[in-house]
Amino acid sequence: MIRKGLMLLAALVVLYLTYLGIRIWQERADVGPKIDRIIATADANELALPKSRVDALLKVEDPTFWTNKGIDLSTPGAGMTSLSQALGKRIFFNGFEPGLAKGELMALTRFALYPQVSKERTLQAFVASAYLGTHRGREVIGYADGAQTWFGKPLEQLTDDEYLGLIAIQLAPDRLKPGRDDTGRAERVRRIKRLLASQCEPSGLRDVQLDGCDQ
């Protein structure tokens, strides 16, 4: 009985790995055009964020973005989802759900997105496609849409605090969006500002709340 169970498990593993290999092969061919379509429809200011604002985004969302291979499971504050993986959720899945799909996401990010798409284009596509909550039944997608929807102005006209507010929203878009939990968003912005000023450090990999900056 145990032997049959092990054989069944082994067969399932082989089937899953075969499926995953096929998906990676398919996505390696498709991911470039998918990214091209996102960038082609992006707001010009999403494609030309000032370096200081890019640095702020990456310090919070993916500190090792420029050097990692789409996955970072060691840097304090990075959490379990890198910027590349966050983009992968949108381009590889129709409604990503945690669970087994997490392993699939990591594999697709590492072996399809990372080898096929430059870091610069990955960043541009992320900024242009980031989910920033819903407004009147409509998804707010991308930083330009977020700036106009939540702050009533173009992305390039945001104050530093407003821009950090967009970064803050990403942790929990439908909870931290303006008009929902303004106190929580303001507190997250405060923690982000302390992090950017090198006044604190996340307490560990999973400290995406920046509790290490709660002083």
Summary of the structure (lengths in Angstrom):
residues: 215
radius of gyration: 18.8
end to end distance: 57.1
largest distance: 67.2
contacts: 638
relative contact order: 0.12
helix: 61%
strand: 4%
